[in-house]
Amino acid sequence: MEIMVDLSGGRVWLEGWEDFGGLALSARTERPGEVDDRALEALSATIEDSGAGWMEAEGYALVTPDALRSLAEVAADEDGLTLGPDWEDGFASMLEFAAESGWVNSDGAVRAHVEWRDA
């Protein structure tokens, strides 16, 4: 799963909603090679405003399972599909693996690394 964040438009969406092999957050910016405090603040504000999660001090994003499920529902709907029992099983397994790996905080939010990409 890849959470896409367009910093110029404030849009957050999910790609690869059916892929449980990893979780990343891709921030799209005009200058990906020049990530500074302003870009980090914009990313933090965008994911918080969308309800998807928040940023950790270490530069990782924390995303709630409810937000991931909601983003996946929208993405599946755009593909003309719905989330079914197989999706829920895969999602539960992904969250379990993340917890066993130490990537889930005490509130249940999942840590995602941030990748900076060209808008």
Secondary structure as GFF3:
##gff-version 3
##sequence-region A 1 119
A	DSSP	beta_strand	2	6	.	.	.	ID=ss1
A	DSSP	beta_strand	11	15	.	.	.	ID=ss2
A	DSSP	beta_strand	24	29	.	.	.	ID=ss3
A	DSSP	alpha_helix	37	50	.	.	.	ID=ss4
A	DSSP	beta_strand	53	55	.	.	.	ID=ss5
A	DSSP	beta_strand	61	63	.	.	.	ID=ss6
A	DSSP	alpha_helix	65	78	.	.	.	ID=ss7
A	DSSP	alpha_helix	85	100	.	.	.	ID=ss8
A	DSSP	beta_strand	110	118	.	.	.	ID=ss9
###
